[in-house]
Amino acid sequence: MHHHIVVLEGIHMPIPTFPIPAPHTATQTSYPTTSAADLRERILDATIIIGMPTINFTAEILSPSITPKLRFIATLGVGTDNIDLKACEERGIGVSNTPGANTDAVAEHVIALYFAARKSVPQMHNRTMAGEWKASKSLTRYMRDADGVWPITLREEVCGIVGYGAIGKRVAELMKALGMQVIVSGRKGVVVEGESDEIESVDLKNPKRVSFGKLLKVATTLVVVCPKTTETLNLISTEELQAMRRNALVVNVSRGGIVDEAAMTKALNEKQIAGYATDVFDVEPSDQNDTPLLRDLADDANFVASPHVAWFSELTRLNLTRMLTENVQRFLAGEAQQNIIVKGLLGPEK
């Protein structure tokens, strides 16, 4: 069978030319970026698509009239919330991901965002560059919380982790190594019988979950690393932010939509929490027209943003290249895959 491999977002990393096992043959077309207006034309003849989380594969896009030849979607990353998996199952379109490829890089980015927010690094940098240090003699007032309390240190931190997959586990290891107490949240709405207010740092080998409500109440740094699902949409919104401590930080490296951006903007402006650091947004790429976080924040809000680059490291690149190549080759060879989300068909559709 002859395949046409289409790379839709080659700007993010070099995509290899895939070795194709006999008797298959293939051509490969790469685009640096793909807009919604260009998507349909580019995937019309594709049998294999190399995708990114920025491209939405809806049921309509996955219909036979738009992707008549499609047999396989190999996505870079873990999340598949941008792909209608039910539509893929119905048509026999295979879907794979690359779990664990970016674990170290993302966990380390959590640390970077934490320190930047807790120490108000962007605020200090911007105001120093603008000449405010010399003009006002001191900038420490921007580092205090709404009650005038100074920043806490690592040994005073209680890190609450929401999402305990590979990245969450690595974050827990790093935070404990830094000297924080670490707790892990159970699912929202699940009651933990006999739970007390006592804080017991998690045993990394045998983690015990605390209720989501307790985590909100006691965490000084809340790290969001859970997948985006219907259950986690707007998981952190007005009610949750009001339940948190005034000196609490939220660090988000999951997906846009898990933290309610409008509610977070309001909470930061009203000093309900101490700060928010995020690598992800509802709309990506994002600017002032897409989110209140980049448009409506007060000048002194403690907000740190990075443009979905937590995954970006040389180790991640090597892992992604290896796993992506294996996923495509094993699919074509009909071999079992570890990273398969939907098992596809090489032959005619169901």
C-alpha positions as CSV (number, residue, x, y, z in Angstrom):
1,M,0.0,0.0,0.0
2,H,1.3,3.5,-0.8
3,H,1.0,6.0,2.0
4,H,1.0,9.8,2.0
5,I,2.4,11.1,5.3
6,V,1.4,14.7,6.2
7,V,3.2,16.7,8.9
8,L,0.9,19.6,9.9
9,E,3.0,21.5,12.5
10,G,6.7,21.0,11.6
11,I,7.7,24.3,13.3
12,H,7.8,22.7,16.7
13,M,10.5,20.1,16.0
14,P,12.3,18.4,13.1
15,I,10.2,15.4,11.9
16,P,12.2,12.5,10.5
17,T,11.6,10.9,7.1
18,F,10.2,7.7,8.2
19,P,11.7,4.3,7.1
20,I,8.8,2.5,5.5
21,P,8.7,-1.3,5.9
22,A,8.1,-3.3,2.8
23,P,5.7,-3.8,1.0
24,H,4.6,-0.3,1.8
25,T,5.8,2.8,0.1
26,A,5.3,6.4,1.1
27,T,5.7,10.1,0.2
28,Q,6.0,12.7,3.0
29,T,4.9,16.3,3.0
30,S,5.7,18.7,5.9
31,Y,4.2,22.1,6.6
32,P,5.7,24.5,9.2
33,T,2.2,25.4,10.5
34,T,-1.4,24.7,9.4
35,S,-4.3,27.0,9.9
36,A,-7.9,25.9,10.1
37,A,-8.4,27.3,6.6
38,D,-5.6,25.1,5.2
39,L,-6.4,21.9,7.1
40,R,-8.9,20.3,4.8
41,E,-6.9,20.7,1.6
42,R,-3.7,19.4,3.2
43,I,-5.2,16.2,4.7
44,L,-7.4,15.2,1.8
45,D,-5.0,12.6,0.4
46,A,-3.3,11.8,3.7
47,T,-3.2,8.2,4.9
48,I,-1.0,9.1,8.0
49,I,-1.0,12.4,9.8
50,I,1.6,13.6,12.2
51,G,-0.3,15.9,14.5
52,M,0.1,18.3,17.4
53,P,-2.3,19.2,20.2
54,T,-2.8,22.6,18.4
55,I,-4.8,20.8,15.6
56,N,-8.3,19.8,16.4
57,F,-9.5,16.6,14.7
58,T,-13.3,16.8,15.1
59,A,-15.8,14.2,13.9
60,E,-16.4,16.4,10.8
61,I,-12.7,16.6,10.0
62,L,-12.5,12.8,10.4
63,S,-15.4,12.1,8.1
64,P,-14.9,10.1,4.9
65,S,-15.7,13.2,2.8
66,I,-12.8,15.2,4.3
67,T,-10.2,12.5,5.1
68,P,-11.2,9.6,2.8
69,K,-7.8,7.9,2.9
70,L,-6.8,8.5,6.5
71,R,-5.6,5.4,8.4
72,F,-3.4,6.7,11.2
73,I,-2.9,9.8,13.4
74,A,0.4,9.9,15.3
75,T,0.3,12.7,17.8
76,L,3.2,14.3,19.5
77,G,2.6,14.4,23.2
78,V,0.4,12.6,25.7
79,G,-3.0,14.4,25.4
80,T,-5.5,13.3,22.8
81,D,-8.3,15.7,23.9
82,N,-8.0,17.4,20.5
83,I,-9.0,14.2,18.7
84,D,-12.5,12.7,18.4
85,L,-11.5,9.2,19.4
86,K,-15.0,7.8,18.9
87,A,-15.0,9.0,15.3
88,C,-11.6,7.3,14.8
89,E,-12.9,4.0,16.3
90,E,-15.9,4.0,14.0
91,R,-13.7,4.4,10.9
92,G,-10.9,2.2,12.0
93,I,-8.4,5.1,12.1
94,G,-5.5,4.4,14.4
95,V,-4.3,6.9,17.0
96,S,-1.0,6.9,18.9
97,N,0.7,9.2,21.4
98,T,4.1,9.5,23.0
99,P,3.7,9.1,26.8
100,G,6.7,9.9,29.0
101,A,8.7,11.6,26.2
102,N,8.6,15.0,28.0
103,T,8.3,14.0,31.7
104,D,11.6,15.4,32.9
105,A,11.3,18.7,30.9
106,V,7.7,19.4,32.0
107,A,8.4,18.6,35.7
108,E,11.5,20.9,35.6
109,H,9.4,23.7,34.0
110,V,7.0,23.4,37.0
111,I,10.0,24.2,39.2
112,A,10.9,27.2,37.0
113,L,7.4,28.6,37.1
114,Y,7.1,28.0,40.8
115,F,10.3,30.0,41.6
116,A,9.4,32.8,39.1
117,A,6.0,33.2,40.7
118,R,7.0,32.8,44.4
119,K,9.8,35.2,44.0
120,S,7.9,37.6,41.7
121,V,10.7,37.4,39.2
122,P,8.9,38.9,36.2
123,Q,7.6,41.8,38.3
124,M,11.1,42.4,39.8
125,H,12.7,42.3,36.4
126,N,10.2,44.5,34.6
127,R,10.1,47.2,37.3
128,T,13.9,47.2,37.7
129,M,14.3,47.6,33.9
130,A,11.8,50.5,34.0
131,G,13.8,52.3,36.6
132,E,11.3,51.9,39.5
133,W,13.9,50.4,41.9
134,K,15.9,53.6,42.0
135,A,12.8,55.8,41.9
136,S,11.0,54.1,44.8
137,K,14.1,52.8,46.7
138,S,12.4,49.4,47.3
139,L,10.2,47.0,45.3
140,T,9.5,44.4,48.0
141,R,5.9,45.6,48.4
142,Y,5.2,43.8,45.1
143,M,6.4,40.5,46.7
144,R,3.9,40.6,49.6
145,D,0.5,39.0,49.5
146,A,-2.8,40.8,50.0
147,D,-2.3,40.7,53.8
148,G,1.2,42.2,53.6
149,V,2.8,38.8,54.4
150,W,6.2,38.2,53.0
151,P,6.9,35.2,50.6
152,I,7.3,31.8,52.3
153,T,10.3,29.5,51.8
154,L,10.6,26.0,50.5
155,R,10.5,24.4,54.0
156,E,7.1,26.2,54.6
157,E,5.5,25.1,51.3
158,V,2.8,22.4,51.0
159,C,2.8,21.3,47.4
160,G,-0.6,19.9,46.3
161,I,-0.5,17.9,43.1
162,V,-3.6,17.4,40.9
163,G,-2.9,14.6,38.5
164,Y,-0.5,11.8,39.5
165,G,0.7,10.4,36.2
166,A,4.4,10.3,35.2
167,I,4.8,14.0,35.3
168,G,3.0,14.4,38.6
169,K,5.2,11.7,40.2
170,R,8.3,13.5,38.9
171,V,7.1,16.8,40.2
172,A,6.5,15.1,43.6
173,E,10.1,13.8,43.6
174,L,11.5,17.2,42.8
175,M,9.4,19.2,45.3
176,K,10.2,16.8,48.1
177,A,13.9,17.1,47.2
178,L,13.6,20.8,47.5
179,G,12.2,20.5,51.0
180,M,8.5,20.9,50.5
181,Q,5.7,18.8,52.0
182,V,3.9,17.1,49.1
183,I,0.3,15.9,49.0
184,V,-1.7,14.3,46.1
185,S,-5.3,15.0,45.3
186,G,-8.0,12.4,44.8
187,R,-10.7,13.0,42.2
188,K,-12.9,16.0,42.8
189,G,-16.1,15.0,44.7
190,V,-14.6,11.8,46.1
191,V,-14.9,11.7,49.9
192,V,-11.9,10.4,51.9
193,E,-13.3,8.7,55.0
194,G,-11.8,9.8,58.4
195,E,-9.7,12.5,56.9
196,S,-8.2,15.0,59.3
197,D,-6.7,18.4,58.9
198,E,-3.2,17.1,59.6
199,I,-0.8,17.4,56.7
200,E,1.1,14.2,56.0
201,S,3.7,14.4,53.1
202,V,3.2,11.7,50.5
203,D,5.1,8.5,50.5
204,L,6.4,8.4,46.9
205,K,6.4,4.6,46.8
206,N,2.9,4.2,48.3
207,P,1.1,7.6,47.8
208,K,-2.0,8.2,49.8
209,R,-4.5,10.6,48.3
210,V,-6.2,13.5,50.1
211,S,-9.6,14.9,49.1
212,F,-9.6,17.6,46.5
213,G,-11.3,19.9,49.1
214,K,-8.5,19.4,51.6
215,L,-5.9,20.0,49.0
216,L,-7.4,23.3,48.1
217,K,-7.6,24.3,51.8
218,V,-4.0,23.4,52.8
219,A,-1.8,23.7,49.7
220,T,0.5,26.7,49.4
221,T,1.4,25.7,45.9
222,L,-1.1,23.8,43.7
223,V,0.4,22.1,40.6
224,V,-2.1,21.1,37.9
225,V,-0.8,18.2,35.7
226,C,-4.0,16.3,35.0
227,P,-5.3,15.4,31.6
228,K,-8.1,17.5,30.0
229,T,-11.4,15.6,30.1
230,T,-15.1,16.5,30.6
231,E,-14.5,15.9,34.4
232,T,-11.5,18.3,34.6
233,L,-12.9,21.2,32.5
234,N,-12.8,24.3,34.7
235,L,-11.6,22.2,37.5
236,I,-10.1,25.3,39.1
237,S,-12.7,28.1,39.0
238,T,-14.3,30.7,41.3
239,E,-15.4,28.3,44.1
240,E,-12.0,26.6,44.2
241,L,-10.0,29.8,44.1
242,Q,-12.1,31.2,47.0
243,A,-11.3,28.0,49.0
244,M,-7.5,28.4,48.7
245,R,-5.1,30.2,51.0
246,R,-4.3,33.8,50.4
247,N,-0.6,33.0,50.0
248,A,-1.2,30.1,47.5
249,L,0.2,29.8,44.0
250,V,-1.3,27.8,41.1
251,V,1.1,26.3,38.6
252,N,-0.5,24.9,35.5
253,V,1.3,22.7,32.9
254,S,-1.6,20.6,31.8
255,R,-4.0,21.9,29.2
256,G,-5.9,25.1,28.7
257,G,-9.5,24.9,30.0
258,I,-8.7,23.1,33.2
259,V,-8.1,26.5,35.0
260,D,-11.0,28.9,34.3
261,E,-9.1,31.9,32.9
262,A,-11.8,34.5,33.6
263,A,-12.1,33.3,37.2
264,M,-8.3,33.3,37.6
265,T,-8.0,36.8,36.2
266,K,-10.6,38.0,38.8
267,A,-8.9,36.2,41.6
268,L,-5.5,37.7,40.8
269,N,-6.9,41.2,40.5
270,E,-8.6,40.9,43.8
271,K,-5.6,39.2,45.5
272,Q,-7.6,36.1,46.4
273,I,-4.4,34.1,45.9
274,A,-0.7,35.0,45.7
275,G,-0.1,34.2,42.0
276,Y,-0.6,32.1,38.9
277,A,2.0,30.6,36.6
278,T,1.0,28.8,33.5
279,D,2.4,27.3,30.3
280,V,-1.0,26.6,28.7
281,F,-4.0,28.6,27.6
282,D,-7.6,28.0,26.3
283,V,-6.6,29.3,22.9
284,E,-3.1,28.5,21.6
285,P,-1.2,30.4,20.3
286,S,-2.7,33.1,22.5
287,D,-2.6,36.9,22.7
288,Q,-4.6,39.8,24.3
289,N,-7.6,39.0,22.0
290,D,-7.8,35.4,23.2
291,T,-7.7,35.5,27.0
292,P,-8.4,37.9,29.9
293,L,-5.1,36.8,31.5
294,L,-3.2,38.7,28.8
295,R,-5.6,41.6,28.6
296,D,-7.3,42.4,31.8
297,L,-4.8,41.8,34.6
298,A,-3.9,44.6,37.0
299,D,-0.4,46.0,36.7
300,D,0.6,44.5,40.0
301,A,-0.9,41.0,39.5
302,N,1.6,38.2,40.1
303,F,1.3,36.3,36.8
304,V,3.9,34.3,35.0
305,A,3.3,33.0,31.5
306,S,5.3,30.8,29.1
307,P,4.0,29.8,25.6
308,H,3.5,26.1,25.9
309,V,7.2,25.3,26.0
310,A,7.4,23.2,29.1
311,W,8.1,20.1,27.0
312,F,11.0,21.7,25.0
313,S,14.3,19.9,25.7
314,E,16.9,17.9,23.8
315,L,15.9,14.8,25.7
316,T,12.3,15.3,24.8
317,R,13.3,15.7,21.1
318,L,15.2,12.4,21.1
319,N,12.3,10.6,22.9
320,L,9.7,12.0,20.5
321,T,11.7,11.2,17.4
322,R,12.3,7.6,18.6
323,M,8.7,7.0,19.7
324,L,7.1,8.6,16.7
325,T,9.2,6.6,14.3
326,E,8.4,3.4,16.2
327,N,4.7,4.2,16.3
328,V,4.5,4.7,12.5
329,Q,6.6,1.7,11.7
330,R,4.8,-0.7,14.0
331,F,1.4,0.5,12.7
332,L,2.5,-0.2,9.1
333,A,4.0,-3.5,10.1
334,G,0.8,-4.5,12.0
335,E,2.8,-5.0,15.2
336,A,1.5,-4.5,18.7
337,Q,2.2,-1.0,20.0
338,Q,2.6,0.2,23.6
339,N,1.4,3.8,22.7
340,I,-1.7,3.0,20.8
341,I,-4.9,4.9,21.8
342,V,-7.1,3.6,19.1
343,K,-6.3,0.5,17.1
344,G,-6.6,1.2,13.4
345,L,-7.0,-0.8,10.2
346,L,-4.6,-0.9,7.3
347,G,-7.2,-2.3,4.9
348,P,-10.6,-1.0,3.9
349,E,-12.7,0.9,6.4
350,K,-15.2,-0.9,8.7
